Amino acid sequence: MDKDQFPFLDADDPHFQHARALSLSVGAIRRAQGKCNPHDFPVGSLEWHFAIEDFAGDVLRALMDETEGVDMQVGERPRD
């Protein structure tokens, strides 16, 4: 793979570093809360799919800076 073709794979890219930091932070918080993370299960298993969906919801909550009362399905947008 060429970095010019896939710039998002460049570990020196600030966007990649921010995304990685967010992922690690959410994973650590989930672990402290006693929740499972996607990497705890075999890729493609039913448990993995549930963990991915729950993890994505936690990432959305972290990005939206909402800590309570967030009940949004992945793919939905908040309405003004």
N, C-alpha and C positions, 0 to 999 in steps of 0.2 A: 504494500500500500504506500502510496506516495502522499506526503504531507500536503502537497499542493491540491490533490484531489479531495482529501479528507482533512481539512484544517481543524475540525472539531476534535480530532484525535491527538492534537498537539498538546502535551501536558504542560507546556509553557504558556498556553493561551489563558489569559485571565478569566474568560468565561468558563473554560473547563475547570479551572481551579475553584471558582465560586460554586459551580455545580457540584463538584466533588466535596467541597467543604459542607455544603448544604446536605448532601446525601449522608455524609459521615455524621453530621450533627443529628439529623433526624434518626438515623440508625442507633446512635448512642442514647438518645432520649427514649426511643421505643424500648431499647434493652432495659433501661432503668425503670421503665413503667411495667416491665414484665411481658411486653409484647414480642412476638416473633418478627424476624426480618426475612425478606425473600431469600437471602443466601442460606437460611437455615434449612431449606427444603430443596429437593431435586428440581431442577429447572423443568417446567412443564407439568409438574404434579398438581393435583387439585389444591393442595395446601399452598403451593407456591403462587398459584393464581390468586387465591384469597389474600395472601400476604402482600403481593404486588399491589392489589387494589387498595388495601388498607394503608400501605406505605405511601402510595400516591396521594391518598387523601391527607395524610399527615404532611406531606411535602406542600400540598396546596394550602393547608392551614398555615404552615410556616411562611409561605410566600405572601399570603394575604394578611399575615399578622393578626389572625383571629384565633383566640384561645377558647372561647366558649360559644355555644349556640350555632356552630357550623354544622349543617347537615346538608351537604351538597354531593351529588353523584359526580363521578369523573365525567367530564365532557359538558357539564352544565355551567352556565355563567350566571353570576348574581345579577339580579335586576335592580335597576335604580329606583 
